[in-house]
Amino acid sequence: MSVATVADITVQQAAGFECVFIYCTHLANSDPPAPDPTKPVNVTGWTARMEIRASVDGPVLAEARSGAGITVGTTNGMFTVKLSAEQTAAITRGGVYDLLAQDPTPGAQPERVAEGAVTVERAVTLAI
């Protein structure tokens, strides 16, 4: 069993953003389940999508997906998320995010890799 990481992130408005998430199996006998950083999931061939929203049901403030801002690793369980300065310039307030990923195996369901709050450090200069 794998478990989502709860991690709050900070986005600097109008600056490039990059964050690496590592999807791991859970620690044996942990209650509630906690990620075991020594056991990453093999995510070869997986697809992923991340959205930042003002609230769970609020408008999408920014998004990334496999091949368009998200690079999916292999046996290291890594998902690297990048947002451009243009994308972060459009984020004017904090909110929430989650990162969903799906194994390419037929019938596989999306899994939540990470989730948390988003804090925005507002910029004075929005473009160069």
N, C-alpha and C positions, 0 to 999 in steps of 0.2 A: 504494500500500500504506500502511496505517495501522499504528501501533505503540502498544502499551500503555505508559503511563507507570508507572514504578516509583516510588512515593512513599509513605513511611511517614507515618502520621497519628497525632495525639495527641487523645484524647477526654477531656474533663474530666467525670468522673462526676457525674451529677445536674445538669448544666448543658446548655443547648441547644448543639448542634453544627451547624456549617455548613462545607462545603468545596466549592470549585468545581474541577472537572476540565475540561480542554480537550483534546479528542481531535483529534490532528493527523496529517497524513501524515508519512512518515519523510524524514529528511534524505537527499538523494542521496549515494550513495557512502559512507554510514556503515556501519561494520561493528564491532560489531553494530548493527542498525537503531536509530536514535535519533529521537525526535519533532522535527519542525520547527515551532516555535511560530509561524512566520509563515504557515503553511498549515493552518488548522483545517478539519476535515471538516464538510460540511453535514449536520447531524443532524436536520433538519426531519422531523417525523413519527416519529422513532425512539422505541423504548421501552427502558427500562433497569431494572436491578435491582442492588442492592448488598447483600452480606451481610458481617457481621463474625462470625468464628468463633473459638473458642478455639485451634483448629489447623485445618489443611486439611480433615481428616475429622471435626473436633470439632463440638460443638453450636453452633447459631446463637445468638449473643449479642444481635444486633440486625440489622434489615434495613430496607431502604427500596426503593420501586419507583416507577415513573412514576405520578404522580398521588397518591402516598402517601409523600412525603418526597423525591422526585426530580423536579426541573423540568428538562426537556430544552430546550435552546436551539434555534437555527436554523443559519444559516450560520457562526455563531461557534464551533461545535463544543463548546459548553458543556453540562455536566451539573452542576447544583447539587444537592448532597445535604444534607438537613437531618434531624437526629434531635432529638426532643424531650427535655426534661430527664427525663421519665419513662422514655424509652427508654434514655438513658445511665445512669440510676440503676441499671438492671438489669445493666449491664456491670461485672463485678467483677474482671475480669482482662484482660490484653492478649491479643493473638492476631494474626490475619491477616484481610485483606479483599480482595475484588476487586469491580470494577464492570463488569458486562456490559451491552452495548447491542446492539440489533438494528434494522437498517434495515427499513422496512416493505415493501420490494420482495419480491414472492413468491420463495421459495427462498433468501432471504438467511439467512445463519447468524449467530448471536450473535458479537460481537467483544468482546474484553477491552479496556476503555478504560484502566483503572488497576488496580494491585495493590500490596500492600505489607504491612508490619507495622503493628499497632495497639498503641500504648502508652496505658494508662489512668492518669490522675492521679486517684487515689482521693479521694473526698469524705468529710468528717466529717459534714456536714449533708446528708441525702439528700432532703429535701423542705422546702418553705416552707409 
